[in-house]
Amino acid sequence: MTYIADSADVSDQAELGEGTKVWHLAQVRENAKLGANCIVGRGAYIGTGVSMGENTKVQNYALVYEPASLGKGVFIGPAVVLTNDTYPRSVSPDGSLKSAHDWTPVGVTIEDGASIGARAVCVAPVTIGAWATVAAGAVVTKDVAAYGLMAGVPARRLGWVGKAGHPLKEQDGLWVCPETGEKYSEAHGTLAPVEDQK
C-alpha cells in the first residue's frame, strides 16, 4: 500500500510504486514515476516526469527538478537541489518574461546506491556514478565517478567510498572498506569491486 499525507500534492498522473510514502507538504508532479518503497519527505518537490528507482529516499525540502533520473537505492539529503537549467534567466534578451517553451530543461542523473548530502547542489547536466557520495554543502558541476567521495565548492574527489558508505582505506595496492572488508581496485581514475572477495 502507498501512503500519501493529507497535505501532500500528488498528481493523478504520477505513478507511485507499492509501499511508497509521500509525506506532508510534498509535491509530486505529473508523469513522475516512483518505484516501490520510495520515501518523499516533508516539503520535497519531485518534478514532472522525474523517475526514481525502488528504495530511493528524498529527504525533507529537497528539490528534484525534471528531467532528473534517480536509480535504485539513491539517497537525497535534506534541502538538496538537482537543477535543470544550465544558463538560467527569468527574461529573454529583449526583456520579455521567459515561458516553459523558451528553454530546454536538462537533468541530473544519479545512479544506483549514490548519496547526496544535505544542502548539496548538483548543477545539470551531470551524472553521479553508482555508490558515489557527495558531501553536505557541495556543489557538483562535473560528472562524478562511481564510488567517488566528493566535497567542496566546486566539488572535488577526496577519495573513494564503498557500498556501505564508509571512506575506503588503501592497503596493499587495493582500496578496502573498513566496515565490510570489501576490496576495490583503481585504474585510470575509476574504481571497481574486486571480483574475488576471499
Sequence and secondary structure as in RCSB ss.txt:
>XXXX:A:sequence
MTYIADSADVSDQAELGEGTKVWHLAQVRENAKLGANCIVGRGAYIGTGVSMGENTKVQNYALVYEPASLGKGVF
IGPAVVLTNDTYPRSVSPDGSLKSAHDWTPVGVTIEDGASIGARAVCVAPVTIGAWATVAAGAVVTKDVAAYGLM
AGVPARRLGWVGKAGHPLKEQDGLWVCPETGEKYSEAHGTLAPVEDQK
>XXXX:A:secstr
  EE TT EE TT EE TT EE TT EE TT EE TT EE TT EE TT EE TT EE TT EE TT EE TT E
E TT EE   SS  SB TTS B  GGGS    EEE TT EE TT EE SSEEE TT EE TT EE S B TTEEE
ETTTTEEEEEB TTS B EEETTEEE TTT  EEEEETTEEEE S   
